[in-house]
Amino acid sequence: MSTMAKAKNFKKSKTGLYVSMGTTAFGALSVAKQAKAARSDNDMLRLIDAAVSAAAIVTGLAILYRELKRLGDDDVLLG
């Protein structure tokens, strides 16, 4: 199996989905910092940008969670 094929299969594996969820959730830290700075500067445009970014993170996590459920994960925490 070629390296590219392995990389594509990893992205669709349970481990790959967990890694994607982790990195997406890690992006929430950046958005939280952005929102905090926007609030302290009273910058409404940056606050809106942070809110839109947060919505994108939530949507991304929901999509990754759905893909994880499709793989038939037997994890007790996921139901």
Backbone atoms as SQL, in Angstrom:
CREATE TABLE atoms (id INTEGER PRIMARY KEY, chain TEXT, resi INTEGER, resn TEXT, atom TEXT, x REAL, y REAL, z REAL);
INSERT INTO atoms VALUES
  (1, 'A', 1, 'MET', 'N', 0.853, -1.172, 0.000),
  (2, 'A', 1, 'MET', 'CA', 0.000, 0.000, 0.000),
  (3, 'A', 1, 'MET', 'C', 0.900, 1.237, 0.000),
  (4, 'A', 2, 'SER', 'N', 0.582, 2.184, -0.856),
  (5, 'A', 2, 'SER', 'CA', 1.406, 3.376, -0.959),
  (6, 'A', 2, 'SER', 'C', 1.187, 4.291, 0.243),
  (7, 'A', 3, 'THR', 'N', 2.103, 5.208, 0.426),
  (8, 'A', 3, 'THR', 'CA', 2.014, 6.147, 1.535),
  (9, 'A', 3, 'THR', 'C', 0.775, 7.023, 1.422),
  (10, 'A', 4, 'MET', 'N', 0.435, 7.441, 0.213),
  (11, 'A', 4, 'MET', 'CA', -0.749, 8.274, 0.015),
  (12, 'A', 4, 'MET', 'C', -2.029, 7.507, 0.366),
  (13, 'A', 5, 'ALA', 'N', -2.082, 6.251, -0.007),
  (14, 'A', 5, 'ALA', 'CA', -3.259, 5.438, 0.306),
  (15, 'A', 5, 'ALA', 'C', -3.390, 5.252, 1.814),
  (16, 'A', 6, 'LYS', 'N', -2.264, 5.063, 2.494),
  (17, 'A', 6, 'LYS', 'CA', -2.292, 4.930, 3.951),
  (18, 'A', 6, 'LYS', 'C', -2.796, 6.213, 4.598),
  (19, 'A', 7, 'ALA', 'N', -2.357, 7.346, 4.072),
  (20, 'A', 7, 'ALA', 'CA', -2.784, 8.634, 4.625),
  (21, 'A', 7, 'ALA', 'C', -4.280, 8.836, 4.424),
  (22, 'A', 8, 'LYS', 'N', -4.795, 8.459, 3.271),
  (23, 'A', 8, 'LYS', 'CA', -6.228, 8.607, 3.020),
  (24, 'A', 8, 'LYS', 'C', -7.036, 7.686, 3.929),
  (25, 'A', 9, 'ASN', 'N', -6.553, 6.466, 4.125),
  (26, 'A', 9, 'ASN', 'CA', -7.255, 5.523, 4.995),
  (27, 'A', 9, 'ASN', 'C', -7.208, 5.971, 6.451),
  (28, 'A', 10, 'PHE', 'N', -6.102, 6.622, 6.860),
  (29, 'A', 10, 'PHE', 'CA', -5.988, 7.083, 8.240),
  (30, 'A', 10, 'PHE', 'C', -7.048, 8.142, 8.528),
  (31, 'A', 11, 'LYS', 'N', -7.283, 9.027, 7.577),
  (32, 'A', 11, 'LYS', 'CA', -8.254, 10.100, 7.784),
  (33, 'A', 11, 'LYS', 'C', -9.651, 9.543, 8.013),
  (34, 'A', 12, 'LYS', 'N', -9.963, 8.399, 7.435),
  (35, 'A', 12, 'LYS', 'CA', -11.289, 7.802, 7.579),
  (36, 'A', 12, 'LYS', 'C', -11.336, 6.752, 8.690),
  (37, 'A', 13, 'SER', 'N', -10.246, 6.553, 9.405),
  (38, 'A', 13, 'SER', 'CA', -10.226, 5.578, 10.482),
  (39, 'A', 13, 'SER', 'C', -10.699, 6.216, 11.779),
  (40, 'A', 14, 'LYS', 'N', -10.991, 5.395, 12.764),
  (41, 'A', 14, 'LYS', 'CA', -11.416, 5.902, 14.067),
  (42, 'A', 14, 'LYS', 'C', -10.338, 6.790, 14.665),
  (43, 'A', 15, 'THR', 'N', -9.105, 6.336, 14.583),
  (44, 'A', 15, 'THR', 'CA', -8.005, 7.109, 15.138),
  (45, 'A', 15, 'THR', 'C', -7.884, 8.449, 14.425),
  (46, 'A', 16, 'GLY', 'N', -8.005, 8.439, 13.115),
  (47, 'A', 16, 'GLY', 'CA', -7.927, 9.671, 12.349),
  (48, 'A', 16, 'GLY', 'C', -9.045, 10.635, 12.707),
  (49, 'A', 17, 'LEU', 'N', -10.241, 10.098, 12.935),
  (50, 'A', 17, 'LEU', 'CA', -11.359, 10.948, 13.331),
  (51, 'A', 17, 'LEU', 'C', -11.143, 11.534, 14.721),
  (52, 'A', 18, 'TYR', 'N', -10.597, 10.732, 15.637),
  (53, 'A', 18, 'TYR', 'CA', -10.298, 11.246, 16.973),
  (54, 'A', 18, 'TYR', 'C', -9.248, 12.360, 16.898),
  (55, 'A', 19, 'VAL', 'N', -8.239, 12.175, 16.072),
  (56, 'A', 19, 'VAL', 'CA', -7.207, 13.204, 15.910),
  (57, 'A', 19, 'VAL', 'C', -7.821, 14.469, 15.316),
  (58, 'A', 20, 'SER', 'N', -8.678, 14.314, 14.323),
  (59, 'A', 20, 'SER', 'CA', -9.346, 15.466, 13.721),
  (60, 'A', 20, 'SER', 'C', -10.225, 16.190, 14.733),
  (61, 'A', 21, 'MET', 'N', -10.933, 15.441, 15.550),
  (62, 'A', 21, 'MET', 'CA', -11.773, 16.053, 16.580),
  (63, 'A', 21, 'MET', 'C', -10.913, 16.817, 17.586),
  (64, 'A', 22, 'GLY', 'N', -9.787, 16.241, 17.941),
  (65, 'A', 22, 'GLY', 'CA', -8.888, 16.900, 18.891),
  (66, 'A', 22, 'GLY', 'C', -8.311, 18.192, 18.345),
  (67, 'A', 23, 'THR', 'N', -7.885, 18.159, 17.105),
  (68, 'A', 23, 'THR', 'CA', -7.314, 19.375, 16.524),
  (69, 'A', 23, 'THR', 'C', -8.382, 20.434, 16.298),
  (70, 'A', 24, 'THR', 'N', -9.584, 20.010, 15.956),
  (71, 'A', 24, 'THR', 'CA', -10.679, 20.966, 15.794),
  (72, 'A', 24, 'THR', 'C', -11.033, 21.589, 17.141),
  (73, 'A', 25, 'ALA', 'N', -11.102, 20.772, 18.172),
  (74, 'A', 25, 'ALA', 'CA', -11.397, 21.286, 19.506),
  (75, 'A', 25, 'ALA', 'C', -10.277, 22.201, 20.002),
  (76, 'A', 26, 'PHE', 'N', -9.043, 21.887, 19.630),
  (77, 'A', 26, 'PHE', 'CA', -7.912, 22.722, 20.019),
  (78, 'A', 26, 'PHE', 'C', -8.045, 24.114, 19.408),
  (79, 'A', 27, 'GLY', 'N', -8.647, 24.202, 18.233),
  (80, 'A', 27, 'GLY', 'CA', -8.894, 25.490, 17.595),
  (81, 'A', 27, 'GLY', 'C', -9.841, 26.354, 18.414),
  (82, 'A', 28, 'ALA', 'N', -10.631, 25.727, 19.262),
  (83, 'A', 28, 'ALA', 'CA', -11.551, 26.474, 20.116),
  (84, 'A', 28, 'ALA', 'C', -10.788, 27.361, 21.099),
  (85, 'A', 29, 'LEU', 'N', -9.591, 26.949, 21.484),
  (86, 'A', 29, 'LEU', 'CA', -8.787, 27.780, 22.382),
  (87, 'A', 29, 'LEU', 'C', -8.436, 29.104, 21.716),
  (88, 'A', 30, 'SER', 'N', -8.074, 29.051, 20.457),
  (89, 'A', 30, 'SER', 'CA', -7.756, 30.257, 19.710),
  (90, 'A', 30, 'SER', 'C', -8.974, 31.160, 19.581),
  (91, 'A', 31, 'VAL', 'N', -10.120, 30.572, 19.322),
  (92, 'A', 31, 'VAL', 'CA', -11.354, 31.349, 19.187),
  (93, 'A', 31, 'VAL', 'C', -11.721, 31.979, 20.527),
  (94, 'A', 32, 'ALA', 'N', -11.518, 31.249, 21.621),
  (95, 'A', 32, 'ALA', 'CA', -11.815, 31.792, 22.945),
  (96, 'A', 32, 'ALA', 'C', -10.923, 32.996, 23.248),
  (97, 'A', 33, 'LYS', 'N', -9.641, 32.900, 22.893),
  (98, 'A', 33, 'LYS', 'CA', -8.728, 34.029, 23.086),
  (99, 'A', 33, 'LYS', 'C', -9.159, 35.216, 22.240),
  (100, 'A', 34, 'GLN', 'N', -9.561, 34.937, 21.002),
  (101, 'A', 34, 'GLN', 'CA', -10.013, 35.992, 20.099),
  (102, 'A', 34, 'GLN', 'C', -11.249, 36.687, 20.668),
  (103, 'A', 35, 'ALA', 'N', -12.193, 35.911, 21.181),
  (104, 'A', 35, 'ALA', 'CA', -13.422, 36.483, 21.749),
  (105, 'A', 35, 'ALA', 'C', -13.112, 37.312, 22.995),
  (106, 'A', 36, 'LYS', 'N', -12.217, 36.816, 23.823),
  (107, 'A', 36, 'LYS', 'CA', -11.849, 37.546, 25.039),
  (108, 'A', 36, 'LYS', 'C', -11.205, 38.883, 24.696),
  (109, 'A', 37, 'ALA', 'N', -10.302, 38.870, 23.716),
  (110, 'A', 37, 'ALA', 'CA', -9.651, 40.110, 23.292),
  (111, 'A', 37, 'ALA', 'C', -10.658, 41.072, 22.670),
  (112, 'A', 38, 'ALA', 'N', -11.591, 40.544, 21.907),
  (113, 'A', 38, 'ALA', 'CA', -12.606, 41.391, 21.273),
  (114, 'A', 38, 'ALA', 'C', -13.511, 42.034, 22.311),
  (115, 'A', 39, 'ARG', 'N', -13.864, 41.263, 23.341),
  (116, 'A', 39, 'ARG', 'CA', -14.704, 41.823, 24.404),
  (117, 'A', 39, 'ARG', 'C', -13.966, 42.916, 25.171),
  (118, 'A', 40, 'SER', 'N', -12.688, 42.668, 25.471),
  (119, 'A', 40, 'SER', 'CA', -11.934, 43.665, 26.239),
  (120, 'A', 40, 'SER', 'C', -11.693, 44.938, 25.425),
  (121, 'A', 41, 'ASP', 'N', -11.573, 44.805, 24.096),
  (122, 'A', 41, 'ASP', 'CA', -11.388, 45.974, 23.226),
  (123, 'A', 41, 'ASP', 'C', -12.714, 46.571, 22.779),
  (124, 'A', 42, 'ASN', 'N', -13.815, 45.919, 23.160),
  (125, 'A', 42, 'ASN', 'CA', -15.156, 46.335, 22.744),
  (126, 'A', 42, 'ASN', 'C', -15.255, 46.415, 21.214),
  (127, 'A', 43, 'ASP', 'N', -14.684, 45.412, 20.559),
  (128, 'A', 43, 'ASP', 'CA', -14.653, 45.356, 19.091),
  (129, 'A', 43, 'ASP', 'C', -15.733, 44.380, 18.617),
  (130, 'A', 44, 'MET', 'N', -16.849, 44.933, 18.176),
  (131, 'A', 44, 'MET', 'CA', -18.003, 44.116, 17.796),
  (132, 'A', 44, 'MET', 'C', -17.710, 43.251, 16.573),
  (133, 'A', 45, 'LEU', 'N', -16.957, 43.767, 15.609),
  (134, 'A', 45, 'LEU', 'CA', -16.667, 43.003, 14.395),
  (135, 'A', 45, 'LEU', 'C', -15.817, 41.770, 14.702),
  (136, 'A', 46, 'ARG', 'N', -14.806, 41.924, 15.540),
  (137, 'A', 46, 'ARG', 'CA', -13.980, 40.764, 15.925),
  (138, 'A', 46, 'ARG', 'C', -14.776, 39.784, 16.780),
  (139, 'A', 47, 'LEU', 'N', -15.706, 40.295, 17.563),
  (140, 'A', 47, 'LEU', 'CA', -16.552, 39.413, 18.371),
  (141, 'A', 47, 'LEU', 'C', -17.480, 38.594, 17.476),
  (142, 'A', 48, 'ILE', 'N', -18.013, 39.216, 16.446),
  (143, 'A', 48, 'ILE', 'CA', -18.838, 38.482, 15.478),
  (144, 'A', 48, 'ILE', 'C', -18.006, 37.432, 14.759),
  (145, 'A', 49, 'ASP', 'N', -16.769, 37.804, 14.402),
  (146, 'A', 49, 'ASP', 'CA', -15.873, 36.847, 13.751),
  (147, 'A', 49, 'ASP', 'C', -15.605, 35.651, 14.660),
  (148, 'A', 50, 'ALA', 'N', -15.394, 35.899, 15.936),
  (149, 'A', 50, 'ALA', 'CA', -15.171, 34.813, 16.894),
  (150, 'A', 50, 'ALA', 'C', -16.411, 33.923, 17.007),
  (151, 'A', 51, 'ALA', 'N', -17.590, 34.529, 16.996),
  (152, 'A', 51, 'ALA', 'CA', -18.829, 33.752, 17.091),
  (153, 'A', 51, 'ALA', 'C', -19.018, 32.867, 15.862),
  (154, 'A', 52, 'VAL', 'N', -18.724, 33.417, 14.691),
  (155, 'A', 52, 'VAL', 'CA', -18.841, 32.627, 13.457),
  (156, 'A', 52, 'VAL', 'C', -17.815, 31.490, 13.466),
  (157, 'A', 53, 'SER', 'N', -16.607, 31.786, 13.929),
  (158, 'A', 53, 'SER', 'CA', -15.577, 30.741, 14.016),
  (159, 'A', 53, 'SER', 'C', -15.984, 29.654, 14.998),
  (160, 'A', 54, 'ALA', 'N', -16.582, 30.048, 16.111),
  (161, 'A', 54, 'ALA', 'CA', -17.049, 29.063, 17.103),
  (162, 'A', 54, 'ALA', 'C', -18.139, 28.182, 16.505),
  (163, 'A', 55, 'ALA', 'N', -19.033, 28.793, 15.730),
  (164, 'A', 55, 'ALA', 'CA', -20.093, 28.008, 15.081),
  (165, 'A', 55, 'ALA', 'C', -19.491, 27.013, 14.091),
  (166, 'A', 56, 'ALA', 'N', -18.440, 27.425, 13.382),
  (167, 'A', 56, 'ALA', 'CA', -17.773, 26.522, 12.440),
  (168, 'A', 56, 'ALA', 'C', -17.114, 25.357, 13.180),
  (169, 'A', 57, 'ILE', 'N', -16.546, 25.629, 14.333),
  (170, 'A', 57, 'ILE', 'CA', -15.921, 24.565, 15.122),
  (171, 'A', 57, 'ILE', 'C', -16.973, 23.577, 15.612),
  (172, 'A', 58, 'VAL', 'N', -18.082, 24.087, 16.108),
  (173, 'A', 58, 'VAL', 'CA', -19.161, 23.208, 16.587),
  (174, 'A', 58, 'VAL', 'C', -19.689, 22.351, 15.442),
  (175, 'A', 59, 'THR', 'N', -19.880, 22.968, 14.281),
  (176, 'A', 59, 'THR', 'CA', -20.366, 22.224, 13.122),
  (177, 'A', 59, 'THR', 'C', -19.355, 21.158, 12.699),
  (178, 'A', 60, 'GLY', 'N', -18.084, 21.527, 12.681),
  (179, 'A', 60, 'GLY', 'CA', -17.038, 20.569, 12.317),
  (180, 'A', 60, 'GLY', 'C', -16.988, 19.384, 13.268),
  (181, 'A', 61, 'LEU', 'N', -17.108, 19.664, 14.567),
  (182, 'A', 61, 'LEU', 'CA', -17.122, 18.574, 15.544),
  (183, 'A', 61, 'LEU', 'C', -18.347, 17.681, 15.378),
  (184, 'A', 62, 'ALA', 'N', -19.486, 18.283, 15.063),
  (185, 'A', 62, 'ALA', 'CA', -20.704, 17.491, 14.853),
  (186, 'A', 62, 'ALA', 'C', -20.551, 16.573, 13.641),
  (187, 'A', 63, 'ILE', 'N', -19.948, 17.081, 12.584),
  (188, 'A', 63, 'ILE', 'CA', -19.724, 16.259, 11.382),
  (189, 'A', 63, 'ILE', 'C', -18.763, 15.119, 11.690),
  (190, 'A', 64, 'LEU', 'N', -17.691, 15.410, 12.416),
  (191, 'A', 64, 'LEU', 'CA', -16.731, 14.360, 12.766),
  (192, 'A', 64, 'LEU', 'C', -17.382, 13.321, 13.681),
  (193, 'A', 65, 'TYR', 'N', -18.211, 13.773, 14.611),
  (194, 'A', 65, 'TYR', 'CA', -18.915, 12.845, 15.500),
  (195, 'A', 65, 'TYR', 'C', -19.832, 11.930, 14.697),
  (196, 'A', 66, 'ARG', 'N', -20.541, 12.492, 13.727),
  (197, 'A', 66, 'ARG', 'CA', -21.425, 11.694, 12.875),
  (198, 'A', 66, 'ARG', 'C', -20.624, 10.646, 12.111),
  (199, 'A', 67, 'GLU', 'N', -19.482, 11.026, 11.575),
  (200, 'A', 67, 'GLU', 'CA', -18.639, 10.074, 10.858),
  (201, 'A', 67, 'GLU', 'C', -18.145, 8.974, 11.789),
  (202, 'A', 68, 'LEU', 'N', -17.833, 9.344, 13.006),
  (203, 'A', 68, 'LEU', 'CA', -17.386, 8.357, 13.978),
  (204, 'A', 68, 'LEU', 'C', -18.498, 7.367, 14.289),
  (205, 'A', 69, 'LYS', 'N', -19.717, 7.859, 14.410),
  (206, 'A', 69, 'LYS', 'CA', -20.852, 6.966, 14.653),
  (207, 'A', 69, 'LYS', 'C', -21.084, 6.038, 13.464),
  (208, 'A', 70, 'ARG', 'N', -20.850, 6.529, 12.256),
  (209, 'A', 70, 'ARG', 'CA', -21.028, 5.702, 11.066),
  (210, 'A', 70, 'ARG', 'C', -20.035, 4.546, 11.025),
  (211, 'A', 71, 'LEU', 'N', -18.890, 4.748, 11.638),
  (212, 'A', 71, 'LEU', 'CA', -17.897, 3.666, 11.662),
  (213, 'A', 71, 'LEU', 'C', -18.281, 2.567, 12.644),
  (214, 'A', 72, 'GLY', 'N', -19.353, 2.810, 13.409),
  (215, 'A', 72, 'GLY', 'CA', -19.811, 1.778, 14.342),
  (216, 'A', 72, 'GLY', 'C', -18.908, 1.624, 15.541),
  (217, 'A', 73, 'ASP', 'N', -18.511, 2.734, 16.093),
  (218, 'A', 73, 'ASP', 'CA', -17.624, 2.711, 17.259),
  (219, 'A', 73, 'ASP', 'C', -18.323, 2.030, 18.423),
  (220, 'A', 74, 'ASP', 'N', -17.621, 1.141, 19.086),
  (221, 'A', 74, 'ASP', 'CA', -18.171, 0.407, 20.230),
  (222, 'A', 74, 'ASP', 'C', -17.878, 1.094, 21.547),
  (223, 'A', 75, 'ASP', 'N', -17.384, 2.308, 21.502),
  (224, 'A', 75, 'ASP', 'CA', -17.051, 3.050, 22.714),
  (225, 'A', 75, 'ASP', 'C', -18.304, 3.271, 23.548),
  (226, 'A', 76, 'VAL', 'N', -18.226, 2.965, 24.843),
  (227, 'A', 76, 'VAL', 'CA', -19.360, 3.097, 25.746),
  (228, 'A', 76, 'VAL', 'C', -19.800, 4.556, 25.853),
  (229, 'A', 77, 'LEU', 'N', -18.851, 5.488, 25.796),
  (230, 'A', 77, 'LEU', 'CA', -19.176, 6.904, 25.955),
  (231, 'A', 77, 'LEU', 'C', -19.991, 7.439, 24.780),
  (232, 'A', 78, 'LEU', 'N', -19.867, 6.835, 23.606),
  (233, 'A', 78, 'LEU', 'CA', -20.573, 7.319, 22.443),
  (234, 'A', 78, 'LEU', 'C', -21.943, 6.689, 22.268),
  (235, 'A', 79, 'GLY', 'N', -22.231, 5.691, 23.049),
  (236, 'A', 79, 'GLY', 'CA', -23.560, 5.065, 22.960),
  (237, 'A', 79, 'GLY', 'C', -23.572, 4.064, 21.898);
